[in-house]
Amino acid sequence: MGQKFGSFALVSGCSLMLIGLALVPAALAQHDDETILGGAICTFAFGAFAAAAGLYFKARLLKGTAPRGVAAPQKQRGGCEVCKSEAPVIHCRVHNLHMCGNCLPKHYDFRSCVYVPSTRRSNPVKPAARAARA
């Protein structure tokens, strides 16, 4: 139903816009009737609104029927990215690695790497603990 309604609204909106544009020369003729000009502007504006609404309905329907792609695998959060066993204490900003104290000597290079303290927590915060702090 929505697909047909969207198409109908789009076509009728474009038709109303065309009628509104056709009324503008009639309003600007020798009579200079402001009522016809106001009607032309209203007809064109309502036609633009109807066409936009029809396009919106069609886009919403297409969004709901589109197949979703396979999500990329996410990095494991919360542990050392080298050994994946201990809590990270340092972050290499050049290589974007969070490392524990045991893996740091293997990676250490004072010429190219920039190290900052890691902001990751060792254990993820549970919702009950977060609620108790608030």
N, CA, C and O atoms as CSV, one atom per row, in Angstrom:
chain,resi,resn,atom,element,x,y,z
A,1,MET,N,N,0.818,-1.197,0.000
A,1,MET,CA,C,0.000,0.000,0.000
A,1,MET,C,C,0.858,1.254,0.000
A,1,MET,O,O,0.543,2.211,-0.708
A,2,GLY,N,N,1.915,1.272,0.764
A,2,GLY,CA,C,2.754,2.450,0.868
A,2,GLY,C,C,3.468,2.791,-0.421
A,2,GLY,O,O,3.674,3.964,-0.732
A,3,GLN,N,N,3.852,1.752,-1.183
A,3,GLN,CA,C,4.537,1.990,-2.450
A,3,GLN,C,C,3.602,2.702,-3.427
A,3,GLN,O,O,4.010,3.638,-4.116
A,4,LYS,N,N,2.360,2.259,-3.483
A,4,LYS,CA,C,1.388,2.885,-4.386
A,4,LYS,C,C,1.040,4.300,-3.915
A,4,LYS,O,O,0.897,5.214,-4.727
A,5,PHE,N,N,0.906,4.469,-2.612
A,5,PHE,CA,C,0.585,5.798,-2.089
A,5,PHE,C,C,1.730,6.770,-2.354
A,5,PHE,O,O,1.498,7.927,-2.704
A,6,GLY,N,N,2.954,6.304,-2.191
A,6,GLY,CA,C,4.109,7.159,-2.458
A,6,GLY,C,C,4.167,7.584,-3.910
A,6,GLY,O,O,4.461,8.740,-4.213
A,7,SER,N,N,3.885,6.645,-4.819
A,7,SER,CA,C,3.885,6.972,-6.255
A,7,SER,C,C,2.764,7.945,-6.587
A,7,SER,O,O,2.952,8.889,-7.354
A,8,PHE,N,N,1.585,7.703,-5.995
A,8,PHE,CA,C,0.448,8.595,-6.248
A,8,PHE,C,C,0.736,10.002,-5.729
A,8,PHE,O,O,0.448,10.983,-6.414
A,9,ALA,N,N,1.297,10.108,-4.537
A,9,ALA,CA,C,1.597,11.419,-3.969
A,9,ALA,C,C,2.657,12.140,-4.803
A,9,ALA,O,O,2.573,13.353,-4.996
A,10,LEU,N,N,3.642,11.410,-5.293
A,10,LEU,CA,C,4.683,12.016,-6.108
A,10,LEU,C,C,4.119,12.547,-7.421
A,10,LEU,O,O,4.427,13.670,-7.821
A,11,VAL,N,N,3.303,11.755,-8.085
A,11,VAL,CA,C,2.732,12.168,-9.368
A,11,VAL,C,C,1.740,13.311,-9.176
A,11,VAL,O,O,1.766,14.285,-9.927
A,12,SER,N,N,0.868,13.201,-8.176
A,12,SER,CA,C,-0.106,14.281,-7.961
A,12,SER,C,C,0.582,15.564,-7.501
A,12,SER,O,O,0.135,16.655,-7.855
A,13,GLY,N,N,1.638,15.460,-6.736
A,13,GLY,CA,C,2.381,16.649,-6.319
A,13,GLY,C,C,3.035,17.347,-7.496
A,13,GLY,O,O,3.009,18.574,-7.590
A,14,CYS,N,N,3.623,16.565,-8.396
A,14,CYS,CA,C,4.215,17.175,-9.595
A,14,CYS,C,C,3.149,17.814,-10.470
A,14,CYS,O,O,3.394,18.856,-11.079
A,15,SER,N,N,1.956,17.198,-10.541
A,15,SER,CA,C,0.856,17.782,-11.317
A,15,SER,C,C,0.402,19.108,-10.702
A,15,SER,O,O,0.151,20.075,-11.421
A,16,LEU,N,N,0.299,19.149,-9.388
A,16,LEU,CA,C,-0.095,20.400,-8.725
A,16,LEU,C,C,0.964,21.488,-8.917
A,16,LEU,O,O,0.626,22.663,-9.065
A,17,MET,N,N,2.215,21.111,-8.915
A,17,MET,CA,C,3.265,22.100,-9.163
A,17,MET,C,C,3.158,22.661,-10.584
A,17,MET,O,O,3.358,23.856,-10.800
A,18,LEU,N,N,2.847,21.803,-11.538
A,18,LEU,CA,C,2.684,22.244,-12.924
A,18,LEU,C,C,1.479,23.177,-13.055
A,18,LEU,O,O,1.551,24.178,-13.767
A,19,ILE,N,N,0.381,22.862,-12.379
A,19,ILE,CA,C,-0.808,23.734,-12.413
A,19,ILE,C,C,-0.487,25.085,-11.774
A,19,ILE,O,O,-0.895,26.131,-12.279
A,20,GLY,N,N,0.246,25.054,-10.660
A,20,GLY,CA,C,0.631,26.311,-10.012
A,20,GLY,C,C,1.497,27.181,-10.912
A,20,GLY,O,O,1.338,28.402,-10.947
A,21,LEU,N,N,2.411,26.551,-11.636
A,21,LEU,CA,C,3.240,27.322,-12.568
A,21,LEU,C,C,2.418,27.855,-13.739
A,21,LEU,O,O,2.710,28.934,-14.254
A,22,ALA,N,N,1.405,27.119,-14.163
A,22,ALA,CA,C,0.563,27.572,-15.265
A,22,ALA,C,C,-0.314,28.752,-14.846
A,22,ALA,O,O,-0.685,29.569,-15.689
A,23,LEU,N,N,-0.650,28.855,-13.562
A,23,LEU,CA,C,-1.494,29.963,-13.097
A,23,LEU,C,C,-0.724,31.278,-12.929
A,23,LEU,O,O,-1.335,32.347,-12.889
A,24,VAL,N,N,0.587,31.213,-12.832
A,24,VAL,CA,C,1.369,32.439,-12.620
A,24,VAL,C,C,1.224,33.421,-13.790
A,24,VAL,O,O,1.007,34.604,-13.530
A,25,PRO,N,N,1.330,33.007,-15.068
A,25,PRO,CA,C,1.135,33.985,-16.149
A,25,PRO,C,C,-0.277,34.576,-16.180
A,25,PRO,O,O,-0.465,35.727,-16.575
A,26,ALA,N,N,-1.265,33.782,-15.763
A,26,ALA,CA,C,-2.636,34.312,-15.713
A,26,ALA,C,C,-2.750,35.394,-14.651
A,26,ALA,O,O,-3.499,36.356,-14.822
A,27,ALA,N,N,-2.026,35.248,-13.576
A,27,ALA,CA,C,-2.093,36.238,-12.506
A,27,ALA,C,C,-1.330,37.502,-12.874
A,27,ALA,O,O,-1.668,38.587,-12.400
A,28,LEU,N,N,-0.304,37.379,-13.712
A,28,LEU,CA,C,0.511,38.539,-14.077
A,28,LEU,C,C,0.061,39.184,-15.381
A,28,LEU,O,O,0.788,40.006,-15.939
A,29,ALA,N,N,-1.111,38.832,-15.874
A,29,ALA,CA,C,-1.642,39.416,-17.117
A,29,ALA,C,C,-2.104,40.855,-16.850
A,29,ALA,O,O,-1.730,41.436,-15.831
A,30,GLN,N,N,-2.888,41.423,-17.723
A,30,GLN,CA,C,-3.317,42.812,-17.626
A,30,GLN,C,C,-4.177,43.086,-16.403
A,30,GLN,O,O,-4.250,44.224,-15.939
A,31,HIS,N,N,-4.828,42.059,-15.878
A,31,HIS,CA,C,-5.747,42.258,-14.762
A,31,HIS,C,C,-5.015,42.499,-13.448
A,31,HIS,O,O,-5.535,43.199,-12.580
A,32,ASP,N,N,-3.832,41.942,-13.281
A,32,ASP,CA,C,-3.071,42.014,-12.029
A,32,ASP,C,C,-3.922,41.574,-10.839
A,32,ASP,O,O,-4.051,42.303,-9.856
A,33,ASP,N,N,-4.488,40.405,-10.936
A,33,ASP,CA,C,-5.330,39.875,-9.870
A,33,ASP,C,C,-4.449,39.152,-8.847
A,33,ASP,O,O,-3.821,38.141,-9.161
A,34,GLU,N,N,-4.410,39.674,-7.644
A,34,GLU,CA,C,-3.570,39.091,-6.600
A,34,GLU,C,C,-4.142,37.781,-6.066
A,34,GLU,O,O,-3.400,36.961,-5.525
A,35,THR,N,N,-5.434,37.578,-6.207
A,35,THR,CA,C,-6.051,36.350,-5.723
A,35,THR,C,C,-5.553,35.147,-6.519
A,35,THR,O,O,-5.263,34.097,-5.946
A,36,ILE,N,N,-5.454,35.298,-7.833
A,36,ILE,CA,C,-4.965,34.200,-8.669
A,36,ILE,C,C,-3.488,33.930,-8.367
A,36,ILE,O,O,-3.066,32.774,-8.345
A,37,LEU,N,N,-2.707,34.976,-8.137
A,37,LEU,CA,C,-1.299,34.794,-7.806
A,37,LEU,C,C,-1.144,34.058,-6.475
A,37,LEU,O,O,-0.287,33.184,-6.348
A,38,GLY,N,N,-1.961,34.402,-5.495
A,38,GLY,CA,C,-1.919,33.701,-4.208
A,38,GLY,C,C,-2.312,32.236,-4.353
A,38,GLY,O,O,-1.700,31.359,-3.742
A,39,GLY,N,N,-3.333,31.976,-5.160
A,39,GLY,CA,C,-3.740,30.592,-5.417
A,39,GLY,C,C,-2.658,29.809,-6.143
A,39,GLY,O,O,-2.446,28.630,-5.862
A,40,ALA,N,N,-1.969,30.464,-7.081
A,40,ALA,CA,C,-0.890,29.804,-7.815
A,40,ALA,C,C,0.258,29.437,-6.882
A,40,ALA,O,O,0.823,28.347,-6.972
A,41,ILE,N,N,0.590,30.349,-5.997
A,41,ILE,CA,C,1.679,30.092,-5.051
A,41,ILE,C,C,1.295,28.969,-4.093
A,41,ILE,O,O,2.112,28.092,-3.809
A,42,CYS,N,N,0.078,28.987,-3.601
A,42,CYS,CA,C,-0.383,27.925,-2.686
A,42,CYS,C,C,-0.434,26.572,-3.382
A,42,CYS,O,O,-0.042,25.558,-2.803
A,43,THR,N,N,-0.917,26.553,-4.627
A,43,THR,CA,C,-0.983,25.297,-5.372
A,43,THR,C,C,0.409,24.731,-5.611
A,43,THR,O,O,0.630,23.532,-5.443
A,44,PHE,N,N,1.343,25.584,-6.000
A,44,PHE,CA,C,2.714,25.129,-6.222
A,44,PHE,C,C,3.342,24.619,-4.924
A,44,PHE,O,O,4.002,23.580,-4.924
A,45,ALA,N,N,3.141,25.341,-3.819
A,45,ALA,CA,C,3.727,24.935,-2.542
A,45,ALA,C,C,3.147,23.613,-2.049
A,45,ALA,O,O,3.882,22.758,-1.557
A,46,PHE,N,N,1.826,23.441,-2.178
A,46,PHE,CA,C,1.217,22.184,-1.749
A,46,PHE,C,C,1.665,21.033,-2.647
A,46,PHE,O,O,1.848,19.911,-2.175
A,47,GLY,N,N,1.840,21.307,-3.928
A,47,GLY,CA,C,2.345,20.284,-4.839
A,47,GLY,C,C,3.765,19.874,-4.484
A,47,GLY,O,O,4.102,18.692,-4.537
A,48,ALA,N,N,4.600,20.840,-4.122
A,48,ALA,CA,C,5.967,20.516,-3.710
A,48,ALA,C,C,5.960,19.693,-2.427
A,48,ALA,O,O,6.748,18.759,-2.277
A,49,PHE,N,N,5.072,20.042,-1.509
A,49,PHE,CA,C,4.960,19.275,-0.264
A,49,PHE,C,C,4.501,17.846,-0.534
A,49,PHE,O,O,5.046,16.899,0.032
A,50,ALA,N,N,3.490,17.687,-1.408
A,50,ALA,CA,C,2.973,16.350,-1.723
A,50,ALA,C,C,4.037,15.516,-2.429
A,50,ALA,O,O,4.173,14.325,-2.148
A,51,ALA,N,N,4.789,16.123,-3.341
A,51,ALA,CA,C,5.843,15.384,-4.042
A,51,ALA,C,C,6.944,14.966,-3.067
A,51,ALA,O,O,7.453,13.848,-3.151
A,52,ALA,N,N,7.310,15.849,-2.150
A,52,ALA,CA,C,8.324,15.506,-1.157
A,52,ALA,C,C,7.840,14.400,-0.233
A,52,ALA,O,O,8.609,13.509,0.129
A,53,ALA,N,N,6.559,14.451,0.153
A,53,ALA,CA,C,6.010,13.400,1.013
A,53,ALA,C,C,5.992,12.060,0.277
A,53,ALA,O,O,6.300,11.029,0.874
A,54,GLY,N,N,5.640,12.060,-0.993
A,54,GLY,CA,C,5.652,10.824,-1.771
A,54,GLY,C,C,7.050,10.249,-1.900
A,54,GLY,O,O,7.240,9.038,-1.785
A,55,LEU,N,N,8.022,11.105,-2.137
A,55,LEU,CA,C,9.408,10.653,-2.218
A,55,LEU,C,C,9.881,10.108,-0.876
A,55,LEU,O,O,10.621,9.125,-0.826
A,56,TYR,N,N,9.456,10.742,0.205
A,56,TYR,CA,C,9.807,10.281,1.550
A,56,TYR,C,C,9.234,8.890,1.818
A,56,TYR,O,O,9.935,8.020,2.336
A,57,PHE,N,N,7.962,8.675,1.468
A,57,PHE,CA,C,7.342,7.363,1.690
A,57,PHE,C,C,8.033,6.278,0.873
A,57,PHE,O,O,8.234,5.164,1.357
A,58,LYS,N,N,8.393,6.602,-0.358
A,58,LYS,CA,C,9.080,5.617,-1.183
A,58,LYS,C,C,10.457,5.291,-0.619
A,58,LYS,O,O,10.876,4.134,-0.649
A,59,ALA,N,N,11.162,6.288,-0.107
A,59,ALA,CA,C,12.486,6.051,0.468
A,59,ALA,C,C,12.387,5.230,1.749
A,59,ALA,O,O,13.222,4.360,1.994
A,60,ARG,N,N,11.375,5.500,2.562
A,60,ARG,CA,C,11.200,4.717,3.789
A,60,ARG,C,C,10.913,3.253,3.481
A,60,ARG,O,O,11.396,2.362,4.179
A,61,LEU,N,N,10.134,3.007,2.446
A,61,LEU,CA,C,9.849,1.622,2.072
A,61,LEU,C,C,11.085,0.930,1.525
A,61,LEU,O,O,11.304,-0.250,1.800
A,62,LEU,N,N,11.891,1.638,0.758
A,62,LEU,CA,C,13.119,1.046,0.230
A,62,LEU,C,C,14.111,0.748,1.345
A,62,LEU,O,O,14.830,-0.250,1.290
A,63,LYS,N,N,14.152,1.602,2.350
A,63,LYS,CA,C,15.069,1.383,3.465
A,63,LYS,C,C,14.693,0.120,4.226
A,63,LYS,O,O,15.574,-0.615,4.672
A,64,GLY,N,N,13.405,-0.142,4.382
A,64,GLY,CA,C,12.949,-1.310,5.123
A,64,GLY,C,C,13.153,-2.611,4.372
A,64,GLY,O,O,13.269,-3.662,5.002
A,65,THR,N,N,13.200,-2.578,3.033
A,65,THR,CA,C,13.345,-3.797,2.258
A,65,THR,C,C,14.776,-4.081,1.840
A,65,THR,O,O,15.049,-5.151,1.296
A,66,ALA,N,N,15.697,-3.159,2.076
A,66,ALA,CA,C,17.080,-3.350,1.647
A,66,ALA,C,C,17.753,-4.409,2.517
A,66,ALA,O,O,17.613,-4.386,3.740
A,67,PRO,N,N,18.491,-5.346,1.888
A,67,PRO,CA,C,19.200,-6.347,2.691
A,67,PRO,C,C,20.369,-5.704,3.422
A,67,PRO,O,O,21.057,-4.834,2.889
A,68,ARG,N,N,20.572,-6.141,4.625
A,68,ARG,CA,C,21.664,-5.582,5.415
A,68,ARG,C,C,22.942,-6.341,5.111
A,68,ARG,O,O,22.928,-7.559,4.937
A,69,GLY,N,N,24.039,-5.614,5.050
A,69,GLY,CA,C,25.333,-6.218,4.788
A,69,GLY,C,C,25.860,-6.918,6.032
A,69,GLY,O,O,25.380,-6.695,7.144
A,70,VAL,N,N,26.847,-7.759,5.821
A,70,VAL,CA,C,27.472,-8.464,6.931
A,70,VAL,C,C,28.361,-7.480,7.680
A,70,VAL,O,O,29.183,-6.790,7.077
A,71,ALA,N,N,28.193,-7.421,8.977
A,71,ALA,CA,C,28.964,-6.481,9.789
A,71,ALA,C,C,30.415,-6.933,9.855
A,71,ALA,O,O,30.709,-8.126,9.926
A,72,ALA,N,N,31.316,-5.958,9.829
A,72,ALA,CA,C,32.739,-6.264,9.936
A,72,ALA,C,C,33.039,-6.732,11.358
A,72,ALA,O,O,32.437,-6.238,12.312
A,73,PRO,N,N,33.949,-7.668,11.505
A,73,PRO,CA,C,34.275,-8.122,12.854
A,73,PRO,C,C,34.888,-6.987,13.667
A,73,PRO,O,O,35.768,-6.271,13.190
A,74,GLN,N,N,34.414,-6.835,14.892
A,74,GLN,CA,C,34.887,-5.758,15.740
A,74,GLN,C,C,36.076,-6.227,16.560
A,74,GLN,O,O,36.234,-7.410,16.859
A,75,LYS,N,N,36.911,-5.245,16.912
A,75,LYS,CA,C,38.043,-5.563,17.755
A,75,LYS,C,C,37.559,-5.969,19.141
A,75,LYS,O,O,36.530,-5.499,19.625
A,76,GLN,N,N,38.317,-6.841,19.754
A,76,GLN,CA,C,37.987,-7.235,21.115
A,76,GLN,C,C,38.306,-6.066,22.032
A,76,GLN,O,O,39.412,-5.526,21.993
A,77,ARG,N,N,37.349,-5.676,22.852
A,77,ARG,CA,C,37.530,-4.527,23.728
A,77,ARG,C,C,37.880,-4.984,25.128
A,77,ARG,O,O,37.349,-5.980,25.620
A,78,GLY,N,N,38.780,-4.249,25.769
A,78,GLY,CA,C,39.011,-4.462,27.186
A,78,GLY,C,C,40.301,-5.156,27.524
A,78,GLY,O,O,40.718,-5.074,28.680
A,79,GLY,N,N,40.979,-5.843,26.606
A,79,GLY,CA,C,42.207,-6.547,26.929
A,79,GLY,C,C,43.361,-6.056,26.089
A,79,GLY,O,O,43.195,-5.223,25.199
A,80,CYS,N,N,44.528,-6.582,26.382
A,80,CYS,CA,C,45.728,-6.283,25.608
A,80,CYS,C,C,45.518,-6.781,24.185
A,80,CYS,O,O,45.058,-7.905,23.984
A,81,GLU,N,N,45.850,-5.961,23.202
A,81,GLU,CA,C,45.612,-6.341,21.820
A,81,GLU,C,C,46.726,-7.211,21.256
A,81,GLU,O,O,46.602,-7.711,20.138
A,82,VAL,N,N,47.811,-7.406,22.000
A,82,VAL,CA,C,48.903,-8.257,21.529
A,82,VAL,C,C,48.740,-9.666,22.090
A,82,VAL,O,O,48.640,-10.626,21.327
A,83,CYS,N,N,48.712,-9.802,23.430
A,83,CYS,CA,C,48.599,-11.133,24.035
A,83,CYS,C,C,47.163,-11.503,24.400
A,83,CYS,O,O,46.869,-12.681,24.606
A,84,LYS,N,N,46.276,-10.536,24.485
A,84,LYS,CA,C,44.846,-10.732,24.785
A,84,LYS,C,C,44.601,-11.432,26.124
A,84,LYS,O,O,43.619,-12.158,26.277
A,85,SER,N,N,45.502,-11.210,27.098
A,85,SER,CA,C,45.300,-11.884,28.373
A,85,SER,C,C,45.223,-10.914,29.557
A,85,SER,O,O,44.462,-11.158,30.493
A,86,GLU,N,N,45.985,-9.832,29.537
A,86,GLU,CA,C,46.013,-8.925,30.680
A,86,GLU,C,C,45.363,-7.590,30.338
A,86,GLU,O,O,45.034,-7.309,29.185
A,87,ALA,N,N,45.190,-6.783,31.372
A,87,ALA,CA,C,44.598,-5.460,31.194
A,87,ALA,C,C,45.637,-4.516,30.592
A,87,ALA,O,O,46.800,-4.552,30.995
A,88,PRO,N,N,45.244,-3.677,29.641
A,88,PRO,CA,C,46.206,-2.761,29.019
A,88,PRO,C,C,46.557,-1.606,29.961
A,88,PRO,O,O,45.713,-1.129,30.719
A,89,VAL,N,N,47.815,-1.169,29.899
A,89,VAL,CA,C,48.268,-0.041,30.712
A,89,VAL,C,C,48.809,1.086,29.858
A,89,VAL,O,O,48.925,2.212,30.342
A,90,ILE,N,N,49.147,0.822,28.592
A,90,ILE,CA,C,49.734,1.837,27.726
A,90,ILE,C,C,49.104,1.739,26.342
A,90,ILE,O,O,48.678,0.668,25.912
A,91,HIS,N,N,49.054,2.884,25.647
A,91,HIS,CA,C,48.458,2.951,24.317
A,91,HIS,C,C,49.473,3.556,23.363
A,91,HIS,O,O,49.945,4.670,23.585
A,92,CYS,N,N,49.818,2.819,22.287
A,92,CYS,CA,C,50.704,3.341,21.248
A,92,CYS,C,C,49.829,4.092,20.262
A,92,CYS,O,O,49.008,3.483,19.577
A,93,ARG,N,N,49.993,5.417,20.178
A,93,ARG,CA,C,49.139,6.241,19.323
A,93,ARG,C,C,49.482,6.079,17.851
A,93,ARG,O,O,48.621,6.284,16.996
A,94,VAL,N,N,50.725,5.714,17.534
A,94,VAL,CA,C,51.128,5.553,16.144
A,94,VAL,C,C,50.505,4.293,15.549
A,94,VAL,O,O,49.964,4.331,14.444
A,95,HIS,N,N,50.579,3.180,16.275
A,95,HIS,CA,C,50.053,1.914,15.785
A,95,HIS,C,C,48.651,1.615,16.299
A,95,HIS,O,O,48.053,0.610,15.913
A,96,ASN,N,N,48.126,2.466,17.158
A,96,ASN,CA,C,46.799,2.327,17.750
A,96,ASN,C,C,46.646,0.967,18.439
A,96,ASN,O,O,45.717,0.211,18.155
A,97,LEU,N,N,47.573,0.677,19.345
A,97,LEU,CA,C,47.567,-0.571,20.094
A,97,LEU,C,C,47.491,-0.294,21.586
A,97,LEU,O,O,48.220,0.552,22.105
A,98,HIS,N,N,46.611,-1.004,22.270
A,98,HIS,CA,C,46.571,-0.990,23.727
A,98,HIS,C,C,47.351,-2.213,24.195
A,98,HIS,O,O,47.056,-3.336,23.785
A,99,MET,N,N,48.356,-1.994,25.061
A,99,MET,CA,C,49.228,-3.094,25.468
A,99,MET,C,C,49.358,-3.182,26.977
A,99,MET,O,O,49.212,-2.195,27.697
A,100,CYS,N,N,49.642,-4.413,27.438
A,100,CYS,CA,C,49.911,-4.622,28.859
A,100,CYS,C,C,51.399,-4.378,29.112
A,100,CYS,O,O,52.166,-4.141,28.179
A,101,GLY,N,N,51.791,-4.438,30.367
A,101,GLY,CA,C,53.183,-4.187,30.724
A,101,GLY,C,C,54.136,-5.242,30.194
A,101,GLY,O,O,55.301,-4.932,29.948
A,102,ASN,N,N,53.686,-6.483,30.007
A,102,ASN,CA,C,54.551,-7.551,29.497
A,102,ASN,C,C,54.818,-7.407,27.998
A,102,ASN,O,O,55.886,-7.797,27.528
A,103,CYS,N,N,53.873,-6.859,27.245
A,103,CYS,CA,C,54.035,-6.734,25.788
A,103,CYS,C,C,54.741,-5.439,25.389
A,103,CYS,O,O,55.198,-5.323,24.252
A,104,LEU,N,N,54.841,-4.470,26.288
A,104,LEU,CA,C,55.464,-3.191,25.960
A,104,LEU,C,C,56.931,-3.323,25.571
A,104,LEU,O,O,57.334,-2.692,24.594
A,105,PRO,N,N,57.761,-4.105,26.273
A,105,PRO,CA,C,59.173,-4.191,25.860
A,105,PRO,C,C,59.354,-4.784,24.459
A,105,PRO,O,O,60.331,-4.462,23.783
A,106,LYS,N,N,58.445,-5.630,24.015
A,106,LYS,CA,C,58.551,-6.215,22.672
A,106,LYS,C,C,58.228,-5.183,21.593
A,106,LYS,O,O,58.744,-5.263,20.478
A,107,HIS,N,N,57.381,-4.222,21.923
A,107,HIS,CA,C,56.915,-3.238,20.945
A,107,HIS,C,C,57.707,-1.928,21.026
A,107,HIS,O,O,57.654,-1.138,20.084
A,108,TYR,N,N,58.420,-1.676,22.089
A,108,TYR,CA,C,58.992,-0.365,22.388
A,108,TYR,C,C,59.952,0.107,21.306
A,108,TYR,O,O,60.901,-0.598,20.961
A,109,ASP,N,N,59.703,1.309,20.765
A,109,ASP,CA,C,60.599,1.966,19.815
A,109,ASP,C,C,60.479,3.462,20.049
A,109,ASP,O,O,59.476,4.068,19.674
A,110,PHE,N,N,61.497,4.068,20.670
A,110,PHE,CA,C,61.407,5.469,21.069
A,110,PHE,C,C,61.481,6.410,19.875
A,110,PHE,O,O,61.138,7.583,20.016
A,111,ARG,N,N,61.918,5.945,18.697
A,111,ARG,CA,C,62.058,6.827,17.536
A,111,ARG,C,C,60.734,7.088,16.826
A,111,ARG,O,O,60.523,8.182,16.303
A,112,SER,N,N,59.844,6.109,16.800
A,112,SER,CA,C,58.633,6.295,16.005
A,112,SER,C,C,57.345,6.264,16.816
A,112,SER,O,O,56.351,6.858,16.401
A,113,CYS,N,N,57.336,5.592,17.952
A,113,CYS,CA,C,56.079,5.426,18.686
A,113,CYS,C,C,55.862,6.525,19.709
A,113,CYS,O,O,56.808,7.065,20.281
A,114,VAL,N,N,54.588,6.845,19.927
A,114,VAL,CA,C,54.181,7.814,20.939
A,114,VAL,C,C,53.258,7.078,21.898
A,114,VAL,O,O,52.252,6.506,21.480
A,115,TYR,N,N,53.596,7.091,23.180
A,115,TYR,CA,C,52.845,6.321,24.166
A,115,TYR,C,C,52.090,7.247,25.109
A,115,TYR,O,O,52.609,8.278,25.537
A,116,VAL,N,N,50.863,6.865,25.425
A,116,VAL,CA,C,50.049,7.558,26.420
A,116,VAL,C,C,49.415,6.487,27.307
A,116,VAL,O,O,49.289,5.336,26.889
A,117,PRO,N,N,49.016,6.851,28.521
A,117,PRO,CA,C,48.343,5.855,29.370
A,117,PRO,C,C,47.042,5.378,28.726
A,117,PRO,O,O,46.314,6.159,28.113
A,118,SER,N,N,46.770,4.108,28.874
A,118,SER,CA,C,45.564,3.532,28.287
A,118,SER,C,C,44.342,3.987,29.081
A,118,SER,O,O,44.390,4.093,30.306
A,119,THR,N,N,43.253,4.252,28.373
A,119,THR,CA,C,42.019,4.700,29.029
A,119,THR,C,C,41.026,3.565,29.178
A,119,THR,O,O,39.930,3.769,29.701
A,120,ARG,N,N,41.385,2.380,28.731
A,120,ARG,CA,C,40.477,1.242,28.859
A,120,ARG,C,C,40.446,0.744,30.289
A,120,ARG,O,O,41.438,0.812,31.016
A,121,ARG,N,N,39.284,0.241,30.674
A,121,ARG,CA,C,39.143,-0.354,32.005
A,121,ARG,C,C,39.499,-1.826,31.918
A,121,ARG,O,O,39.345,-2.460,30.874
A,122,SER,N,N,39.974,-2.354,33.027
A,122,SER,CA,C,40.333,-3.768,33.021
A,122,SER,C,C,39.097,-4.656,32.966
A,122,SER,O,O,39.102,-5.678,32.279
A,123,ASN,N,N,38.035,-4.280,33.682
A,123,ASN,CA,C,36.776,-5.025,33.666
A,123,ASN,C,C,35.677,-4.095,33.195
A,123,ASN,O,O,35.620,-2.950,33.642
A,124,PRO,N,N,34.799,-4.547,32.306
A,124,PRO,CA,C,33.705,-3.679,31.882
A,124,PRO,C,C,32.769,-3.368,33.048
A,124,PRO,O,O,32.528,-4.215,33.909
A,125,VAL,N,N,32.244,-2.142,33.065
A,125,VAL,CA,C,31.349,-1.715,34.135
A,125,VAL,C,C,29.979,-2.337,33.921
A,125,VAL,O,O,29.422,-2.245,32.828
A,126,LYS,N,N,29.440,-2.957,34.935
A,126,LYS,CA,C,28.126,-3.579,34.835
A,126,LYS,C,C,27.045,-2.532,35.094
A,126,LYS,O,O,27.275,-1.575,35.832
A,127,PRO,N,N,25.872,-2.707,34.492
A,127,PRO,CA,C,24.810,-1.716,34.686
A,127,PRO,C,C,24.425,-1.532,36.147
A,127,PRO,O,O,24.090,-0.419,36.552
A,128,ALA,N,N,24.464,-2.596,36.952
A,128,ALA,CA,C,24.089,-2.462,38.355
A,128,ALA,C,C,25.095,-1.600,39.091
A,128,ALA,O,O,24.714,-0.791,39.937
A,129,ALA,N,N,26.382,-1.761,38.781
A,129,ALA,CA,C,27.406,-0.939,39.424
A,129,ALA,C,C,27.297,0.515,38.979
A,129,ALA,O,O,27.526,1.430,39.771
A,130,ARG,N,N,26.950,0.728,37.715
A,130,ARG,CA,C,26.788,2.092,37.201
A,130,ARG,C,C,25.601,2.763,37.878
A,130,ARG,O,O,25.664,3.954,38.183
A,131,ALA,N,N,24.533,2.032,38.117
A,131,ALA,CA,C,23.339,2.581,38.764
A,131,ALA,C,C,23.626,2.891,40.239
A,131,ALA,O,O,23.066,3.840,40.788
A,132,ALA,N,N,24.492,2.101,40.883
A,132,ALA,CA,C,24.801,2.327,42.290
A,132,ALA,C,C,25.599,3.614,42.474
A,132,ALA,O,O,25.478,4.282,43.501
A,133,ARG,N,N,26.420,3.964,41.472
A,133,ARG,CA,C,27.210,5.196,41.566
A,133,ARG,C,C,26.377,6.444,41.357
A,133,ARG,O,O,26.712,7.506,41.881
A,134,ALA,N,N,25.306,6.333,40.607
A,134,ALA,CA,C,24.505,7.507,40.276
A,134,ALA,C,C,23.665,7.996,41.409
A,134,ALA,O,O,22.942,8.981,41.262
